[in-house]
Amino acid sequence: MPDVDLYIQGIRSQKSVIVFEETLTPELRSAERAAFGMRMNAGVPAELVRGRWDKEISELLSAELVQWRMGRLQPTKRGILFADAVAAEFV
């Protein structure tokens, strides 16, 4: 668990307070972008997800949790209610 007092002390003394830093591979960056996009009405561009998650997308389409619209994969109204589950399909 992070120590808040040490964090505040680091900020006050202008020292780095970074405890952990993750380097994202291109694949992981795409997965994170797709997952985040599925939590927003705008969704994600088709070129980001096509060919990578075809099976998952097919299942989400069948469950009426996502839809193709104007070149984007977007959550449906129902999909927004299950945004975390939809997003989890991409990571």
KEKEFI-303345 format. One record per residue (C-alpha): y, x, z. Coordinates in pm, whole numbers, padded with zeros to 5 digits, always signed. Each point is the difference from the previous one (the first is absolute). Example, Ala and Ser with C-alpha at 12.3 -4.5 7.8 and 13.67 -1.06 7.14 Angstrom:
2
-00450+01230+00780;+00344+00137-00066;
//
This chain:
91
+00000+00000+00000;+00340+00142-00094;+00224+00111+00286;+00328-00188-00035;+00184+00234+00237;-00101+00304-00209;+00110-00185-00313;+00342-00079+00146;+00035+00356+00126;-00086+00134-00347;+00255-00226-00166;+00271+00100+00247;-00069+00369-00049;-00021-00047-00380;-00359+00125-00015;-00265-00140-00229;-00180-00296+00150;-00263-00029-00273;-00342-00016+00162;-00212-00080-00305;+00055+00022-00372;-00242-00127-00264;-00015+00132-00355;-00087-00275-00245;-00214+00070-00304;+00098-00187-00318;-00296-00235+00055;+00094-00074+00359;+00366-00046-00098;-00105-00261-00260;-00222-00176+00253;+00280-00011+00257;+00246-00126-00262;-00242-00274-00110;-00074-00104+00358;+00370-00012+00089;+00080-00193-00318;-00255-00265+00087;+00199-00074+00315;+00305-00093-00211;+00056-00290-00239;+00080+00238-00288;-00347+00157+00012;-00072+00311-00206;+00015+00096-00368;-00324-00062-00188;-00024+00363-00111;-00020+00111+00363;-00313-00201+00077;-00185-00072-00327;-00308+00213-00047;-00002+00114+00362;-00075-00313+00200;-00140-00236-00264;-00282-00130+00223;+00231-00058+00295;+00263-00167-00220;-00263-00228-00152;-00109-00110+00348;+00360-00055+00111;+00071-00202-00316;-00311-00214+00062;+00113-00064+00356;+00346-00094-00134;+00164+00267+00214;+00169+00180-00292;+00121-00087-00349;+00108+00181-00315;+00361-00084-00078;+00243+00171-00235;-00199+00324-00009;-00042+00020+00375;-00275-00075+00248;+00159-00218+00264;-00125-00173+00311;-00015-00378-00022;+00148-00220+00273;-00345-00002+00154;-00028+00376-00049;+00318+00059+00200;-00166-00176+00293;-00282+00254-00023;+00221+00296-00099;-00174+00253+00223;-00345-00091-00134;+00127+00011-00358;+00167+00337+00058;-00315+00140+00159;-00185-00040-00331;+00208+00283-00147;-00039+00264+00272;
//
